[in-house]
Amino acid sequence: MPVPGGRIRVAPLPQEKAYPVLRLRNGRVLIHSTGRICRKRSLRSGKQCGWSQDARPLAELPGLTGGEISVEPIDRIPAAREHVLIHPATSTAIVCDLMFNIPPPQPQPLWTAFAFKYINGCYGRPGITRLFRSMIRDKAAFCASVRRLLAELRFERLIPGHGQIVSAGAMEILRNEIDRF
């Protein structure tokens, strides 16, 4: 699923998961994932899955991309260590667990609908899950961190680690979620 501008795609990779894939100006490909994409054996050879991975800490990303992507930490969530990747050229933010956007697909297994609507609290709309909220140690500092990010940066789209792309109004949606705290 391409993002306008043609630089970011969400691609299905092995294990039937989708990961944001960014083609950088220098021709390199960045796959954003907090988990393993393929087994170690296939990562080295690239034969089994057709992808290779050169895993790097997030702190190195701005330097590796020539400043094309910035990495913004979100404070006060030690269990998740959440960061927001910003790609200004496409006005896109990429997150892992900060926001979910699970639409109600058809047909829908009952358990999935129940879990996301009643347990996690964000089903059929983009939102911050109850589980994620429970990991926040200092809600005031967390909200201040997200508000700082919203004041300093600009993005229209959001690619969540779970669910569909929010193609417009992502900053306003995130602002409204923070205001609900």
C-alpha positions in Angstrom: 0.0 0.0 0.0 1.9 3.1 -1.2 1.8 6.5 0.6 1.5 9.5 -1.8 4.9 10.6 -2.9 5.9 7.0 -3.7 8.7 6.8 -1.1 7.0 4.7 1.6 5.2 1.4 1.2 3.6 -1.0 3.7 4.8 -4.4 2.4 3.8 -7.9 3.5 6.9 -9.8 4.5 7.4 -13.4 5.8 5.2 -14.3 8.8 2.3 -12.5 7.0 3.0 -9.2 8.8 3.2 -5.8 7.3 6.1 -3.4 7.9 6.7 0.1 6.7 9.3 0.0 3.9 11.0 3.3 3.0 13.1 3.9 -0.1 15.6 6.6 0.8 17.0 9.2 -1.5 20.4 7.4 -1.4 18.7 4.2 -2.8 18.8 2.2 0.5 15.7 0.5 1.8 14.7 0.9 5.4 12.3 -1.7 6.9 10.9 -0.4 10.2 10.4 -3.3 12.6 10.8 -3.9 16.3 10.8 -7.7 15.7 12.7 -10.1 13.6 11.6 -10.2 10.0 13.1 -13.5 9.0 15.0 -16.3 10.7 18.7 -15.6 11.2 19.8 -18.1 8.6 17.7 -16.4 5.9 18.8 -12.9 7.0 22.4 -13.8 6.3 21.7 -15.4 2.9 18.7 -13.5 1.9 17.6 -16.6 0.0 14.5 -17.7 1.9 12.7 -14.4 2.2 14.4 -12.2 -0.4 15.2 -9.5 2.2 18.3 -8.8 4.2 18.5 -6.8 7.3 21.2 -4.5 8.6 19.7 -3.8 12.0 20.7 -0.5 13.6 19.7 1.3 16.8 17.1 4.0 16.2 19.5 6.7 17.4 21.7 6.1 14.3 18.8 6.5 11.9 19.0 10.3 11.2 22.7 9.9 10.4 22.2 6.8 8.2 19.5 8.6 6.2 21.3 11.9 5.8 18.6 13.6 8.0 15.8 12.3 5.8 14.2 10.7 8.8 14.1 12.0 12.3 13.6 9.9 15.4 11.6 11.4 18.3 11.4 9.5 21.6 8.2 9.5 23.6 8.9 9.9 27.3 7.6 7.9 30.3 6.9 4.5 28.7 9.8 2.4 29.8 8.1 -0.9 28.9 7.5 0.1 25.3 10.4 2.5 24.6 8.2 4.2 22.0 9.7 6.4 19.3 8.1 8.2 16.4 9.9 8.2 13.1 9.1 11.4 11.0 9.6 11.4 7.2 9.0 15.1 6.3 9.2 14.6 2.5 6.0 12.6 2.7 4.5 14.3 5.8 4.4 10.8 7.5 4.9 9.6 11.1 5.6 5.9 11.8 4.9 4.4 15.2 5.0 1.0 16.7 2.5 0.9 19.6 1.6 4.5 20.3 -1.5 4.3 18.0 -3.5 1.4 16.6 -5.9 1.6 13.7 -7.8 -1.7 13.5 -10.7 -1.4 11.1 -13.7 -3.8 11.4 -13.0 -6.2 8.5 -15.6 -8.5 7.1 -16.1 -11.2 8.2 -14.8 -10.5 11.7 -13.9 -13.1 14.3 -15.9 -12.4 17.4 -12.8 -12.5 19.7 -10.9 -9.9 17.6 -13.8 -7.5 17.7 -14.3 -8.1 21.5 -10.6 -7.7 22.3 -10.1 -4.4 20.4 -13.4 -2.8 21.1 -13.9 -3.6 24.7 -10.5 -4.6 26.1 -8.2 -2.3 24.1 -10.8 0.5 23.6 -9.9 1.4 20.0 -11.7 -0.7 17.4 -12.9 0.8 14.1 -10.9 4.0 14.8 -7.3 5.1 15.3 -6.5 5.4 19.0 -4.2 4.7 21.9 -5.0 1.3 23.5 -5.8 0.7 27.1 -2.9 -1.7 27.3 -0.5 1.0 26.1 -2.0 3.6 28.5 -1.4 1.1 31.4 2.4 1.1 30.5 2.7 4.9 31.0 4.5 5.6 34.2 3.9 9.4 34.4 0.8 10.5 32.4 1.6 14.2 32.6 5.1 13.7 31.3 3.9 11.4 28.6 1.3 13.9 27.4 3.8 16.8 27.6 6.2 14.7 25.4 3.5 14.0 22.8 2.3 17.7 22.9 6.0 18.8 22.3 6.2 16.5 19.3 2.9 17.9 17.9 4.1 21.5 18.4 7.5 21.0 16.8 6.8 18.6 14.0 4.3 18.4 11.1 2.8 15.2 9.6 -0.4 14.5 7.9 -0.2 10.7 7.7 0.5 8.1 10.3 1.6 4.5 9.8 0.8 2.5 12.9 2.5 -0.8 13.8 -0.9 -2.3 14.1 -3.7 -1.7 11.5 -4.3 0.6 8.6 -2.6 3.8 7.6 -4.2 7.0 8.8 -4.0 8.9 5.5 -5.1 12.3 6.7 -5.5 14.3 9.9 -3.1 12.2 11.9 -1.9 15.1 14.1 -5.4 16.1 15.0 -6.3 12.5 15.9 -3.2 12.1 18.1 -4.0 15.5 19.7 -7.5 14.3 20.5 -6.3 11.1 22.0 -3.9 12.9 24.3 -6.6 15.3 25.3 -8.7 12.3 26.4 -6.1 11.4 29.1 
